[in-house]
Every structure is written in C-alpha cells, then in structure tokens.
C-alpha cells in the first residue's frame, strides 16, 4: 500500500500541470451540475423521510424494540388539573398548514426541547 502512495505521488510530481488541469476540469464539470441539485427543505418532506428511516430501523436492526423519534413523539400537557398525553403525529399531515401548529407545539414543549428540536425557517 505504501508503494502505491509512492507511485501516486511520483506521478503527481512528474505531471504537475496535467494533474492541475484535470482537477480544474473535474471541479468545473461538477460545478455545472449544481443547477440540477435540488433539496427538499419542507417539513413534510423531512417528516416523510424520517418516517421511512424510523420504520426501516425498527424492522431491520436486530435487538431494537422501539425507536424514539418525532414520528412517535408524545405531546404531553396539563389542562385544568389533568395530564393529557397524545401522539404528536397521529398520522403524517398532508400540508405545511397542518404541520405548522404541531411544529410550534413541539418547539415550546420542554420535554421535546431536551430531544434537541431546533426551530428552522418555514
């Protein structure tokens, strides 16, 4: 392995200009593809991906009984002397408008703040 590194470094040293041009061409080629890069920054997109990961972890990892995430988080609050515990997401909402109040509840819930939920711009 050490010998391969030696050959590689010798090649780079012997062909400095060609290597620099090749790297620049590679960087430019990747740079031109950035316009095709898309990222789903919606809360719904995140929750959909999180749900898939959550189910995959529960179903495929051995010795895992339960995975805790936002998908199965509890919304716990007090109301007129009663303690109310309900699922934060009974089912994934269809739109950002339906998700927004749940997100706000999660952000103000001190039990979920411990789980490091950070606010993000909508």
C-alpha positions in Angstrom: 0.0 0.0 0.0 2.8 2.3 0.9 4.4 1.7 -2.5 1.2 2.7 -4.3 1.2 6.0 -2.5 4.8 6.5 -3.6 3.9 5.8 -7.2 0.9 8.1 -7.0 2.9 11.0 -5.5 5.7 10.4 -8.1 3.0 10.6 -10.9 1.6 13.8 -9.5 5.1 15.4 -9.1 6.1 14.3 -12.7 2.8 15.6 -14.3 2.0 18.6 -12.1 0.4 20.7 -14.8 -1.7 17.9 -16.2 -2.9 17.0 -12.8 -3.9 20.6 -12.0 -5.8 20.9 -15.3 -7.5 17.6 -14.7 -8.6 18.7 -11.2 -9.9 22.0 -12.5 -11.8 20.3 -15.3 -13.4 17.9 -12.8 -14.4 20.8 -10.4 -15.8 22.8 -13.3 -17.8 19.7 -14.6 -19.3 19.2 -11.1 -19.9 22.9 -10.7 -22.0 23.0 -13.9 -24.2 20.2 -12.4 -25.1 22.3 -9.3 -28.1 23.8 -11.2 -29.6 20.3 -11.2 -29.2 19.9 -7.4 -32.5 20.1 -5.5 -33.1 19.9 -1.8 -36.5 19.3 -0.1 -36.4 21.7 2.8 -40.1 21.4 3.6 -41.1 20.0 7.0 -43.4 17.5 5.3 -40.6 16.2 3.1 -38.4 15.8 6.2 -41.1 14.0 8.1 -41.7 11.6 5.2 -38.0 10.7 5.0 -37.8 10.4 8.8 -40.8 8.1 8.9 -39.2 5.8 6.3 -36.0 5.8 8.2 -37.8 5.2 11.5 -39.7 2.2 10.1 -36.5 0.8 8.5 -34.6 1.0 11.7 -37.3 -0.7 13.7 -37.8 -3.5 11.1 -34.3 -4.2 10.0 -32.0 -3.8 13.0 -31.7 -6.7 15.4 -32.2 -6.3 19.1 -34.1 -3.0 18.6 -37.5 -3.0 20.3 -38.5 0.7 19.7 -37.1 3.7 18.0 -37.8 7.1 19.5 -38.2 10.0 17.1 -40.6 12.8 16.1 -42.7 10.1 14.4 -43.8 8.6 17.7 -43.2 11.6 20.0 -45.8 12.3 22.6 -47.5 15.7 23.1 -47.9 15.9 26.9 -49.5 18.9 28.6 -51.7 19.9 31.5 -55.2 21.2 31.2 -57.4 22.2 34.2 -55.7 19.8 36.6 -55.5 16.9 34.1 -52.4 15.5 32.4 -53.1 14.9 28.7 -50.8 12.6 26.7 -51.4 12.3 23.0 -49.4 11.5 19.9 -47.7 14.5 18.3 -48.4 13.0 14.9 -51.3 10.5 14.8 -50.7 10.4 11.0 -48.4 12.5 8.8 -50.2 15.6 7.7 -50.8 16.4 4.1 -49.7 20.0 4.0 -47.4 22.5 5.7 -50.5 24.3 7.1 -51.5 21.2 9.0 -47.9 20.6 10.2 -47.2 24.1 11.4 -49.2 24.0 14.7 -47.7 20.7 15.6 -44.2 22.1 14.9 -45.0 25.0 17.2 -46.2 22.7 19.9 -43.1 20.6 19.6 -40.9 23.7 19.8 -42.5 25.0 23.1 -42.7 21.6 24.7 -39.9 21.4 27.3 -39.9 17.6 27.1 -39.2 17.7 23.3 -36.7 20.5 23.7 -34.5 18.0 25.5 -34.5 16.0 22.3 -32.8 18.9 20.6 -35.6 20.1 18.3 -34.3 23.3 16.7 -36.5 25.8 15.0 -36.0 26.3 11.3 -37.4 28.9 9.0 -40.5 27.9 7.1 
